Amino acid sequence: MFAYSEPVLDRFPIIVGGVLHARGVVHGSPQGELRQLFRDEQQRTLERIGDRPLAELPSIAAWRRAFSAFGVEPTRYRSAAEALLRRLTKQGGIPSLNALVDLGNLVSIRYGLPVAVFDQRSVTGSTAVRFAEGDESFTDLGGDGSASRPEPGEVIFVDDAGRVSARRWCWRQSAESAARADTTEILVTVEGHHDAAAEDVARAVEDLRELLDRYAGEPAVGAAVLTPENPIFHGLATS
């Protein structure tokens, strides 16, 4: 199960969250077709943005406001979508990593929204989006393997055992949740706070579903678009 907590929804009443649960994933190095799709999307994104500052994009501006609302400086800790677009616009390209990461990044730059792909093997029970208490455990994907604690009050993705899969909402993913060559079960999220979030998130979910079908071995997939009125996704039934 994946769910937004009531306090998070009270603070962020316009959040729209797309969630996909896929089982039976088969992936590895991206196929040539996916690599080309990703390259083409990067070029289209560069042309669409042009010289416009990223902070002026409605989806990015909304994430900056959200970060500020739970006490995080958004120019110090950038949302995953802004960090990815910043890399693209500053360096001219985003490297290919693996099929799951590439398809997530493709959809992220297409809509200017954070897309996270979480390996589910280390998850205990459900994943909740809630404010951190500060006693949860997080192992940074880009760190040295040691565990740390989130700051009390920041928004985290956390399981029933207190293991954090994402800090500062969509700033950084955990080492345990990263997609690997032997990943078979994933949770994918795409979220927005801007005025067109409902439409953009719904379209992004459909794009992700199609890409998983084409490039991840036609896994079984369940999906939903969550709102404060419908904040819980139960995922695929346990076999």
Backbone bond lengths (Angstrom), bond angles and torsions (degrees), N, CA, C in turn:
res aa  C-N    CA-C-N  psi(-1)  N-CA   C-N-CA  omega(-1)  CA-C   N-CA-C  phi
1 M - - - 1.462 - - 1.529 109.73 -
2 F 1.317 116.31 145.76 1.456 123.53 175.61 1.519 106.94 -128.59
3 A 1.349 117.54 131.73 1.465 119.00 -175.01 1.520 111.21 -151.77
4 Y 1.330 115.02 148.57 1.456 122.34 171.44 1.529 108.49 -90.65
5 S 1.334 116.23 134.88 1.450 119.65 178.80 1.524 110.38 -75.08
6 E 1.306 115.61 155.95 1.463 120.47 -179.37 1.529 112.51 -61.42
7 P 1.343 120.10 -42.43 1.466 118.70 178.14 1.530 113.28 -61.66
8 V 1.326 117.60 -36.46 1.473 120.11 176.61 1.518 110.36 -65.39
9 L 1.321 117.00 -42.44 1.466 120.20 179.27 1.517 111.71 -66.76
10 D 1.322 117.38 -34.49 1.463 120.10 176.73 1.524 111.12 -63.94
11 R 1.334 116.50 -38.94 1.468 121.04 -178.15 1.533 111.17 -79.14
12 F 1.339 116.62 -31.82 1.467 121.21 -175.60 1.535 109.17 -126.79
13 P 1.323 117.27 72.47 1.467 121.09 -170.44 1.521 115.59 -74.33
14 I 1.336 118.09 -2.39 1.465 118.80 178.51 1.531 112.28 -113.06
15 I 1.329 117.74 11.47 1.460 119.98 179.41 1.525 111.12 -61.69
16 V 1.321 115.65 137.66 1.462 122.61 172.33 1.523 106.62 -124.14
17 G 1.314 117.04 125.21 1.455 120.86 -177.08 1.518 112.22 -123.80
18 G 1.313 116.31 121.05 1.456 120.72 172.57 1.516 109.41 -92.19
19 V 1.325 117.01 135.45 1.466 121.80 -176.99 1.519 109.45 -135.45
20 L 1.321 116.15 134.02 1.459 121.94 174.24 1.520 108.87 -127.50
21 H 1.316 116.00 137.91 1.460 122.44 175.26 1.521 106.28 -118.52
22 A 1.331 117.03 120.80 1.464 121.20 -177.72 1.515 110.00 -124.46
23 R 1.317 115.07 135.10 1.459 121.92 179.19 1.527 108.47 -127.41
24 G 1.336 116.37 140.84 1.456 119.94 -176.23 1.516 112.34 87.93
25 V 1.339 115.88 28.41 1.457 121.19 179.76 1.532 109.76 -71.04
26 V 1.319 115.67 136.96 1.461 122.58 173.66 1.522 106.52 -128.23
27 H 1.323 116.67 120.71 1.467 117.74 -178.36 1.512 109.64 -158.13
28 G 1.300 115.08 176.76 1.455 122.89 178.80 1.506 107.18 -179.89
29 S 1.327 116.82 -130.68 1.455 119.84 176.56 1.527 108.94 -66.11
30 P 1.348 117.26 137.96 1.460 119.12 -178.25 1.524 112.13 -65.21
31 Q 1.318 115.86 141.72 1.455 120.86 175.98 1.522 109.44 -66.70
32 G 1.342 115.11 160.70 1.457 119.66 -179.96 1.513 113.06 -56.53
33 E 1.342 116.75 -37.05 1.458 120.16 -179.69 1.516 111.24 -64.72
34 L 1.347 117.53 -42.25 1.456 120.57 178.82 1.521 110.81 -67.32
35 R 1.312 117.49 -40.66 1.464 119.98 176.98 1.526 110.56 -57.48
36 Q 1.338 116.26 -43.39 1.460 119.93 -178.86 1.525 111.13 -68.08
37 L 1.338 116.82 -40.36 1.465 120.00 176.08 1.523 111.02 -59.04
38 F 1.322 116.53 -42.30 1.456 121.46 -179.60 1.527 110.80 -66.11
39 R 1.333 117.16 -42.72 1.466 120.42 177.50 1.523 110.77 -62.94
40 D 1.339 116.60 -43.61 1.465 120.56 -179.85 1.531 111.14 -62.91
41 E 1.345 116.42 -40.23 1.459 120.08 179.89 1.525 110.72 -66.19
42 Q 1.306 117.01 -37.48 1.459 119.76 176.84 1.524 111.00 -61.61
43 Q 1.321 117.07 -42.98 1.465 119.91 179.98 1.524 111.14 -65.85
44 R 1.333 116.74 -42.23 1.466 119.53 178.34 1.525 111.15 -63.06
45 T 1.324 115.93 -38.22 1.458 119.94 -179.88 1.522 111.06 -66.64
46 L 1.320 117.07 -42.78 1.459 120.47 177.38 1.528 110.99 -60.65
47 E 1.327 116.62 -41.74 1.459 120.31 179.68 1.528 110.94 -67.38
48 R 1.328 116.79 -38.30 1.468 121.12 -178.99 1.523 111.56 -67.72
49 I 1.311 117.16 -41.35 1.463 121.26 -178.16 1.521 110.90 -76.51
50 G 1.317 116.76 -42.22 1.454 120.34 -177.96 1.518 111.46 58.40
51 D 1.327 116.74 -131.05 1.471 121.66 -179.83 1.524 112.55 -93.56
52 R 1.305 117.06 7.52 1.457 120.24 -176.96 1.522 110.89 -68.73
53 P 1.338 118.93 130.49 1.469 119.89 176.33 1.525 110.97 -60.87
54 L 1.319 116.82 140.17 1.461 120.60 -178.92 1.523 111.75 -59.82
55 A 1.327 116.98 -32.85 1.462 120.52 -178.96 1.521 112.67 -63.39
56 E 1.342 117.60 -16.27 1.455 120.73 179.29 1.531 112.72 -88.91
57 L 1.320 117.84 -9.99 1.465 120.03 175.93 1.525 108.26 -70.08
58 P 1.336 119.29 129.19 1.467 120.43 -174.95 1.524 114.12 -55.52
59 S 1.324 117.81 -41.14 1.464 119.59 -178.34 1.522 111.52 -67.35
60 I 1.341 117.40 -39.06 1.461 121.27 179.90 1.528 110.42 -71.21
61 A 1.328 116.81 -42.98 1.464 120.44 178.15 1.521 111.11 -59.01
62 A 1.340 116.66 -39.16 1.460 120.61 179.70 1.522 111.14 -66.48
63 W 1.315 117.95 -39.09 1.465 120.40 177.21 1.520 111.31 -67.40
64 R 1.317 116.98 -35.63 1.469 119.22 175.79 1.528 110.77 -61.61
65 R 1.326 116.05 -42.16 1.467 119.46 178.55 1.526 110.58 -64.55
66 A 1.325 116.65 -39.31 1.463 120.12 179.44 1.524 111.18 -63.94
67 F 1.327 117.32 -44.23 1.463 120.31 178.46 1.521 110.18 -60.19
68 S 1.321 116.72 -45.67 1.461 120.02 179.71 1.519 111.51 -60.44
69 A 1.340 116.63 -34.26 1.459 121.32 -176.18 1.519 112.62 -68.17
70 F 1.352 118.71 -23.58 1.468 117.94 174.41 1.529 111.63 -111.26
71 G 1.349 114.99 25.78 1.447 120.38 167.14 1.506 116.51 85.16
72 V 1.344 117.99 20.20 1.455 121.26 -179.88 1.521 109.45 -111.47
73 E 1.322 116.91 130.58 1.462 121.26 179.16 1.531 109.20 -71.67
74 P 1.333 118.71 113.32 1.465 120.18 -170.42 1.518 115.02 -71.82
75 T 1.318 119.00 -15.79 1.458 119.48 175.27 1.524 112.17 -90.50
76 R 1.323 116.20 -10.05 1.469 120.58 173.11 1.517 110.77 -94.08
77 Y 1.309 116.17 -42.96 1.466 122.50 176.23 1.520 107.24 -116.66
78 R 1.312 117.00 100.68 1.463 121.30 -175.64 1.525 110.36 -88.07
79 S 1.316 115.96 145.67 1.466 119.64 174.35 1.525 108.90 -59.17
80 A 1.322 116.17 156.08 1.457 120.24 -178.52 1.522 111.59 -58.20
81 A 1.344 117.27 -36.76 1.460 120.38 179.81 1.520 111.06 -66.00
82 E 1.329 117.02 -44.82 1.462 119.67 -179.85 1.522 110.82 -66.45
83 A 1.328 117.49 -40.75 1.461 120.21 179.33 1.528 111.00 -61.21
84 L 1.329 116.31 -40.47 1.462 120.24 -179.53 1.531 110.84 -68.43
85 L 1.326 116.53 -45.27 1.467 119.55 178.72 1.530 110.98 -66.58
86 R 1.304 117.17 -34.31 1.454 120.53 177.58 1.525 110.42 -63.93
87 R 1.313 116.17 -42.23 1.464 119.84 177.38 1.527 110.42 -62.35
88 L 1.323 116.30 -42.59 1.458 120.67 -179.12 1.524 111.21 -63.54
89 T 1.315 117.09 -48.89 1.462 120.44 -175.70 1.524 112.51 -73.03
90 K 1.329 118.04 -30.12 1.462 120.71 -179.82 1.519 112.29 -82.74
91 Q 1.346 116.50 -37.86 1.462 120.28 -174.10 1.522 113.26 -105.42
92 G 1.335 117.03 -11.89 1.457 120.53 176.90 1.505 115.29 85.87
93 G 1.329 118.08 -1.06 1.453 119.88 179.94 1.515 111.88 -173.52
94 I 1.341 115.70 161.17 1.454 123.45 177.26 1.525 107.20 -121.23
95 P 1.315 119.21 124.86 1.465 119.70 -177.69 1.521 112.63 -68.30
96 S 1.318 115.34 152.23 1.454 122.04 174.85 1.523 108.93 -80.18
97 L 1.356 117.14 134.66 1.461 121.14 -178.52 1.522 111.52 -113.06
98 N 1.319 116.63 -67.33 1.454 121.31 172.28 1.522 106.85 -151.42
99 A 1.323 116.62 172.29 1.458 119.62 -171.39 1.523 112.42 -59.52
100 L 1.327 117.80 -44.29 1.457 120.57 -176.95 1.523 111.89 -67.41
101 V 1.315 116.78 -43.93 1.463 119.87 178.35 1.525 110.29 -65.70
102 D 1.326 116.71 -41.53 1.464 119.82 -178.64 1.519 112.22 -63.51
103 L 1.324 117.45 -43.82 1.460 117.91 -178.72 1.530 111.05 -69.29
104 G 1.332 117.07 -33.00 1.457 119.41 174.61 1.516 111.91 -66.44
105 N 1.333 116.70 -43.12 1.461 120.57 179.33 1.524 111.59 -67.06
106 L 1.317 116.55 -35.29 1.462 120.53 177.82 1.527 110.43 -59.65
107 V 1.313 116.69 -48.29 1.465 120.62 -179.23 1.529 110.55 -69.61
108 S 1.326 117.31 -35.07 1.459 120.61 179.51 1.523 111.81 -60.82
109 I 1.335 118.28 -48.15 1.461 119.53 -178.45 1.525 111.07 -73.42
110 R 1.318 117.39 -27.35 1.470 120.21 178.64 1.524 111.15 -62.46
111 Y 1.328 116.94 -41.00 1.463 120.94 -175.74 1.526 113.78 -108.64
112 G 1.315 117.90 -5.73 1.459 119.92 -176.66 1.510 112.42 66.76
113 L 1.331 116.79 34.47 1.458 122.70 -177.05 1.529 109.82 -125.42
114 P 1.331 118.15 146.89 1.463 120.03 177.10 1.524 111.17 -70.86
115 V 1.310 115.55 129.05 1.467 122.43 175.44 1.525 107.35 -120.85
116 A 1.323 116.83 125.12 1.461 121.27 179.43 1.520 109.53 -121.28
117 V 1.329 115.87 136.67 1.465 122.69 176.88 1.518 107.35 -113.37
118 F 1.331 116.66 113.61 1.462 122.32 -174.80 1.528 110.66 -109.32
119 D 1.329 116.42 119.03 1.463 121.08 169.55 1.527 107.98 -64.28
120 Q 1.330 116.97 134.69 1.465 121.19 -173.64 1.525 115.09 -97.63
121 R 1.323 118.07 1.41 1.467 118.93 -172.62 1.523 113.47 -64.11
122 S 1.335 117.66 -31.36 1.469 119.64 -175.97 1.517 113.02 -99.05
123 V 1.336 117.93 5.48 1.463 121.53 -177.11 1.529 110.28 -81.31
124 T 1.314 115.45 132.91 1.460 121.87 175.08 1.518 109.08 -103.51
125 G 1.331 116.59 114.67 1.459 120.09 177.82 1.509 113.07 70.05
126 S 1.323 116.11 -131.91 1.461 122.95 -173.73 1.527 111.24 -95.39
127 T 1.336 115.14 165.62 1.467 121.84 171.99 1.518 108.20 -113.34
128 A 1.325 116.37 126.94 1.459 121.93 179.45 1.523 109.82 -115.57
129 V 1.323 115.59 143.39 1.465 121.79 170.56 1.526 105.30 -99.16
130 R 1.324 116.08 108.86 1.465 119.75 -175.19 1.512 110.09 -148.71
131 F 1.336 115.31 172.07 1.459 120.48 175.17 1.523 109.31 -76.96
132 A 1.324 115.69 136.59 1.459 120.79 -179.67 1.522 111.35 -69.86
133 E 1.325 115.69 144.70 1.457 121.81 172.28 1.530 111.21 -92.44
134 G 1.320 115.76 -21.23 1.463 120.69 177.52 1.506 114.79 103.68
135 D 1.345 116.94 -4.46 1.458 119.59 178.84 1.529 112.10 -106.71
136 E 1.315 117.50 5.98 1.452 121.86 178.40 1.535 110.55 -77.72
137 S 1.321 116.57 165.80 1.465 121.50 -176.31 1.527 110.47 -113.72
138 F 1.350 115.65 134.66 1.465 121.33 179.82 1.520 109.52 -137.19
139 T 1.332 116.40 131.76 1.456 122.33 174.14 1.520 108.10 -113.42
140 D 1.316 116.78 112.55 1.463 123.22 -172.95 1.529 110.82 -66.47
141 L 1.327 115.81 131.27 1.460 121.22 177.76 1.522 110.95 -59.91
142 G 1.322 117.55 -34.18 1.456 120.69 -179.38 1.513 113.55 -98.18
143 G 1.339 117.69 13.06 1.454 120.82 -175.26 1.519 113.61 -99.50
144 D 1.346 115.22 -160.93 1.463 121.45 -175.47 1.520 113.19 -96.81
145 G 1.334 116.70 8.60 1.454 120.53 178.77 1.507 114.58 95.93
146 S 1.312 117.83 -6.34 1.455 120.51 179.26 1.523 110.24 -84.52
147 A 1.325 116.08 150.39 1.462 121.20 -178.64 1.526 110.26 -85.42
148 S 1.332 115.60 149.07 1.459 122.04 176.43 1.516 108.79 -134.13
149 R 1.320 116.57 179.07 1.460 122.31 179.40 1.527 109.82 -115.84
150 P 1.316 117.82 139.11 1.458 118.79 173.11 1.521 110.69 -70.71
151 E 1.316 116.28 160.31 1.454 121.19 176.15 1.532 109.64 -75.27
152 P 1.316 118.92 135.02 1.467 119.74 176.30 1.524 110.62 -55.68
153 G 1.334 115.49 131.97 1.450 120.75 177.58 1.509 115.63 97.14
154 E 1.346 117.82 -14.72 1.465 117.76 176.10 1.528 109.09 -77.54
155 V 1.323 116.93 155.74 1.464 121.27 178.98 1.522 108.88 -82.81
156 I 1.317 115.83 130.64 1.463 121.33 -178.91 1.529 110.44 -131.99
157 F 1.331 115.01 160.15 1.463 122.84 165.52 1.526 104.99 -101.40
158 V 1.319 118.12 123.66 1.460 119.98 -173.26 1.518 110.48 -144.74
159 D 1.350 116.05 144.67 1.459 119.18 -179.56 1.522 110.86 -94.64
160 D 1.324 116.54 -176.62 1.463 121.19 -175.25 1.525 113.22 -68.02
161 A 1.331 117.32 -17.52 1.460 121.30 178.87 1.526 111.98 -93.28
162 G 1.322 117.54 3.21 1.456 120.98 -179.21 1.510 114.11 82.07
163 R 1.338 117.15 15.09 1.467 120.96 178.71 1.531 108.71 -89.27
164 V 1.308 116.13 123.37 1.467 122.26 -174.76 1.528 110.14 -89.76
165 S 1.334 116.49 128.23 1.466 120.50 177.01 1.515 112.55 -100.43
166 A 1.335 118.62 -16.52 1.460 121.56 175.41 1.520 109.94 -150.69
167 R 1.334 116.03 133.50 1.466 121.62 177.56 1.519 110.78 -105.66
168 R 1.349 114.21 157.08 1.466 121.40 -179.68 1.521 110.03 47.15
169 W 1.319 113.98 47.78 1.467 126.55 178.52 1.523 111.26 63.72
170 C 1.328 117.28 -74.76 1.472 119.56 -177.19 1.525 110.69 -135.35
171 W 1.338 115.04 35.86 1.468 119.01 179.50 1.525 111.54 -87.60
172 R 1.322 117.48 -51.23 1.458 120.35 -174.57 1.522 110.70 -144.52
173 Q 1.328 115.12 138.49 1.461 122.83 179.97 1.526 109.79 -95.55
174 S 1.330 116.07 158.00 1.461 120.13 179.75 1.524 111.38 -82.86
175 A 1.328 115.13 159.04 1.463 120.65 178.51 1.530 111.04 -63.13
176 E 1.339 116.53 -40.76 1.469 120.09 -176.91 1.529 112.68 -65.94
177 S 1.331 116.40 -28.57 1.468 119.71 -174.37 1.513 114.00 -89.60
178 A 1.328 118.23 -4.21 1.462 121.14 -177.06 1.529 111.30 -68.38
179 A 1.322 116.58 140.05 1.467 121.58 178.34 1.525 110.03 -69.84
180 R 1.339 115.75 131.22 1.460 121.51 179.71 1.522 109.50 -122.95
181 A 1.326 115.86 175.77 1.466 120.56 -176.22 1.518 111.94 -61.36
182 D 1.349 117.54 -28.75 1.459 120.42 -178.03 1.529 112.53 -101.09
183 T 1.332 118.08 14.40 1.459 121.48 177.09 1.521 110.08 -65.55
184 T 1.334 116.33 132.62 1.464 120.53 179.42 1.526 113.58 -123.00
185 E 1.338 117.21 -18.98 1.463 121.08 -178.95 1.523 109.04 -134.13
186 I 1.321 116.48 129.54 1.456 120.22 -175.57 1.523 111.63 -135.76
187 L 1.322 114.33 154.88 1.453 123.25 165.76 1.523 105.76 -116.10
188 V 1.329 116.74 130.54 1.467 121.77 -179.69 1.520 108.09 -119.53
189 T 1.331 116.80 132.71 1.462 120.47 178.76 1.524 110.07 -124.36
190 V 1.328 115.42 146.53 1.462 122.68 172.93 1.523 106.32 -143.15
191 E 1.351 117.23 125.78 1.463 119.95 -168.57 1.528 111.59 -135.99
192 G 1.349 115.17 151.68 1.450 119.80 177.92 1.513 112.46 -151.04
193 H 1.334 115.35 156.61 1.465 122.79 179.12 1.530 112.03 -121.79
194 H 1.334 118.41 -4.64 1.458 121.02 -172.40 1.530 111.17 -81.91
195 D 1.324 116.85 172.92 1.462 121.49 -173.40 1.526 112.93 -59.67
196 A 1.328 117.37 -35.60 1.470 121.04 -177.93 1.526 112.12 -96.11
197 A 1.339 117.55 18.39 1.467 120.38 -174.48 1.523 112.65 -60.82
198 A 1.329 117.94 -40.28 1.467 119.63 -177.30 1.523 110.81 -58.29
199 E 1.316 116.42 -46.60 1.468 120.48 179.94 1.520 111.07 -69.21
200 D 1.331 117.39 -46.69 1.457 120.41 -176.61 1.521 112.10 -65.00
201 V 1.324 117.53 -42.44 1.462 120.37 -179.77 1.527 110.59 -66.05
202 A 1.313 117.71 -42.09 1.472 120.40 178.78 1.526 110.86 -60.93
203 R 1.320 116.99 -42.56 1.463 120.24 178.77 1.524 110.71 -67.02
204 A 1.325 116.51 -40.00 1.462 119.96 178.92 1.522 111.49 -63.29
205 V 1.327 117.60 -39.22 1.462 121.19 177.93 1.529 110.49 -61.46
206 E 1.320 117.35 -43.45 1.465 120.04 178.82 1.522 111.27 -65.64
207 D 1.335 117.14 -39.43 1.465 120.02 176.30 1.526 110.85 -62.17
208 L 1.327 117.12 -43.83 1.462 120.92 179.34 1.516 111.36 -63.34
209 R 1.321 116.24 -41.88 1.472 119.75 178.73 1.534 110.32 -59.87
210 E 1.332 116.55 -45.11 1.471 120.72 -179.40 1.525 111.21 -65.19
211 L 1.327 117.48 -42.54 1.456 120.81 -179.69 1.522 111.84 -66.00
212 L 1.329 117.38 -39.64 1.464 120.11 176.25 1.524 110.83 -62.00
213 D 1.307 116.19 -40.89 1.467 120.48 179.86 1.530 111.26 -63.87
214 R 1.329 116.17 -39.70 1.462 120.78 -175.36 1.523 113.36 -81.70
215 Y 1.339 117.45 -33.04 1.462 119.29 -169.53 1.524 114.47 -124.54
216 A 1.310 118.55 4.76 1.471 120.36 -179.23 1.518 111.76 -128.84
217 G 1.314 117.09 28.94 1.455 120.91 171.26 1.509 116.40 81.76
218 E 1.340 117.49 21.29 1.470 122.18 179.90 1.530 111.76 53.22
219 P 1.318 118.43 55.42 1.469 120.88 -179.49 1.522 111.59 -70.78
220 A 1.322 115.94 164.18 1.463 120.35 169.32 1.520 107.51 -71.69
221 V 1.333 117.12 130.88 1.464 120.93 -174.71 1.522 110.44 -132.22
222 G 1.315 115.99 132.14 1.457 122.81 168.83 1.508 108.00 -116.47
223 A 1.320 117.69 143.96 1.462 120.16 -175.91 1.517 110.85 -145.82
224 A 1.327 115.24 156.60 1.465 121.17 177.54 1.522 108.84 -158.23
225 V 1.325 114.93 156.99 1.458 121.74 171.15 1.525 106.47 -112.31
226 L 1.333 116.40 119.75 1.456 121.93 -174.21 1.523 111.11 -101.11
227 T 1.323 114.89 146.50 1.462 123.72 176.94 1.527 107.49 -139.58
228 P 1.328 118.08 172.23 1.470 118.98 176.41 1.529 113.10 -57.63
229 E 1.318 117.36 -26.73 1.469 120.44 177.35 1.522 112.26 -80.59
230 N 1.327 116.89 -19.88 1.460 122.13 -177.98 1.533 107.54 -140.92
231 P 1.349 118.00 74.99 1.457 120.89 -167.19 1.532 116.95 -94.23
232 I 1.334 117.75 6.59 1.463 120.78 -173.06 1.530 110.55 -124.84
233 F 1.330 115.43 134.06 1.462 122.62 175.25 1.524 107.54 -121.76
234 H 1.326 115.96 122.19 1.453 119.96 -175.80 1.523 113.10 -87.72
235 G 1.320 118.03 -14.85 1.448 120.50 177.12 1.507 113.50 74.23
236 L 1.327 115.36 -171.07 1.457 120.68 178.75 1.522 110.33 -70.22
237 A 1.303 116.43 147.60 1.458 120.98 176.57 1.510 110.77 -63.10
238 T 1.309 116.86 144.95 1.466 120.93 176.56 1.510 109.45 -70.86
239 S 1.329 115.03 130.13 1.470 118.69 -178.63 1.528 110.48 -79.83
